[in-house]
């Protein structure tokens, strides 16, 4: 079923026919200004047909920009989050942070660098030979540790290498 507005628009446009037209006009004629509204609608239609052509805008982009700025100005602005106060350290906080950092550094120093009984024998040096290897397959490398003398020896054995040949070749030049 059509609403009153739809029937009224169809009546002004002349689209109502038969019983529907008769029933609607009987209803509309009860109002005082129905005929005035119909006459105003016809007059408006005539004016739109006469002057309905919009003139061409020379600066359409500028016009669009102005419209968009007005729309943005009329739209409600989102509320900005309240600004947090800037973080600042008081002198007591700086002192506490420095003391805590020194405490952490001392603890790490104590556990990372062994001292006293935990250190290697012989003057606190903590050197250890983990692997012995030579790039030449004829050269063998061996490591020996003497607890009596507190000495580690790295022994390289190359049976085919004789340093005298090298010196003799340099002297012949």
C-alpha positions in Angstrom: 0.0 0.0 0.0 1.3 3.4 -0.9 1.9 6.1 1.7 0.2 9.5 1.6 3.3 11.1 0.2 3.6 8.6 -2.6 0.0 9.1 -3.5 0.3 12.9 -3.3 3.3 12.8 -5.6 1.5 10.5 -8.1 -1.6 12.9 -7.9 0.6 15.9 -8.8 2.3 14.0 -11.6 -1.1 12.9 -13.0 -0.4 9.2 -12.5 -3.4 8.3 -10.3 -6.3 6.8 -12.3 -9.8 5.5 -11.7 -11.0 4.7 -8.2 -7.7 5.5 -6.6 -7.8 9.0 -8.0 -11.4 9.6 -6.8 -10.6 8.2 -3.3 -7.4 10.3 -3.0 -9.0 13.5 -4.2 -11.9 13.0 -1.7 -9.3 12.7 1.1 -7.1 15.6 -0.1 -10.0 18.0 -0.7 -10.7 17.8 3.0 -7.5 19.8 3.6 -7.5 23.5 2.9 -4.1 23.8 1.2 -4.1 20.7 -1.1 -5.0 22.7 -4.2 -2.4 25.4 -3.2 0.3 22.7 -2.9 -0.6 21.2 -6.2 -0.4 24.7 -7.9 2.9 25.4 -6.2 4.3 22.0 -7.4 3.2 22.8 -11.0 4.8 26.2 -10.8 8.0 24.8 -9.4 8.1 22.2 -12.2 7.7 24.9 -14.8 10.5 27.0 -13.2 12.8 24.0 -13.1 12.1 23.2 -16.8 12.8 26.8 -17.7 15.9 27.5 -15.6 16.9 23.9 -14.8 20.2 24.0 -16.7 23.1 24.6 -14.3 25.8 26.8 -15.7 29.2 25.3 -16.2 31.6 26.1 -13.4 35.0 27.5 -14.5 36.8 26.5 -11.3 35.1 23.3 -10.4 38.0 22.1 -8.3 38.0 25.3 -6.2 34.2 25.0 -5.7 34.6 21.3 -4.6 37.4 22.3 -2.2 35.2 25.0 -0.6 32.3 22.5 -0.2 34.6 19.9 1.4 36.0 22.5 3.8 32.5 23.5 4.9 31.5 19.9 5.4 34.6 19.3 7.5 34.0 22.4 9.5 30.5 21.4 10.3 31.4 17.8 11.3 32.0 17.2 15.0 35.6 17.0 15.9 36.8 13.8 17.6 38.0 14.4 21.1 41.8 14.2 21.3 43.3 11.9 24.0 44.4 13.9 27.0 48.1 14.7 26.8 50.2 12.8 29.2 52.7 14.7 31.3 56.2 14.4 30.1 58.4 12.0 32.0 61.0 13.5 34.2 63.4 12.0 36.7 64.0 13.6 40.0 67.5 13.5 41.6 66.5 10.8 44.0 65.3 8.6 41.1 68.5 9.1 39.2 70.5 8.2 42.3 68.5 5.0 42.9 68.8 4.0 39.2 72.6 4.5 39.3 72.9 2.4 42.5 70.8 -0.3 41.1 72.8 -0.4 37.9 76.1 -0.6 39.9 74.7 -3.5 41.9 73.7 -5.4 38.8 77.1 -4.7 37.2 79.0 -5.9 40.3 76.9 -9.1 40.4 77.5 -9.8 36.7 81.2 -9.1 37.2 81.4 -11.5 40.1 79.6 -14.4 38.3 81.0 -13.9 34.8 84.7 -13.4 35.7 85.9 -16.2 38.1 88.4 -15.1 40.8 90.4 -16.9 43.5 89.9 -20.7 43.7 87.8 -20.8 40.6 90.5 -19.4 38.4 93.0 -21.4 36.3 96.2 -22.3 38.1 99.3 -20.1 37.7 98.8 -16.4 38.3 95.1 -16.2 37.5 95.4 -16.7 33.8 92.6 -18.7 32.4 93.9 -19.9 29.0 93.1 -23.3 27.7 93.9 -25.0 24.4 90.7 -26.5 23.1 91.7 -27.9 19.7 95.0 -28.3 17.9 95.0 -28.4 14.1 97.3 -27.6 11.2 96.4 -26.7 7.6 99.2 -28.9 6.3 98.5 -32.7 6.8 102.2 -33.4 7.3 102.4 -31.1 10.3 101.0 -32.4 13.6 100.2 -30.2 16.6 100.1 -31.4 20.2 99.5 -29.6 23.5 101.1 -30.6 26.8 100.5 -29.2 30.3 103.0 -29.6 33.1 101.5 -29.1 36.5 104.9 -29.2 38.1 106.2 -26.3 36.1 102.8 -24.7 35.5 103.5 -24.6 31.8 101.5 -25.4 28.6 103.5 -26.3 25.6 102.2 -26.4 22.0 104.3 -28.8 20.0 104.4 -28.6 16.2 106.0 -31.5 14.4 106.7 -31.2 10.6 109.1 -34.0 9.5 109.6 -32.8 5.9 110.1 -29.2 6.8 113.7 -28.0 7.2 114.3 -24.4 7.8 117.9 -24.6 6.6 116.9 -25.2 3.0 114.9 -21.9 3.0 117.9 -20.0 4.4 120.2 -21.6 1.9 117.9 -20.6 -1.0 117.9 -17.0 0.2 121.7 -16.9 0.4 122.0 -18.1 -3.2 120.1 -15.1 -4.5 
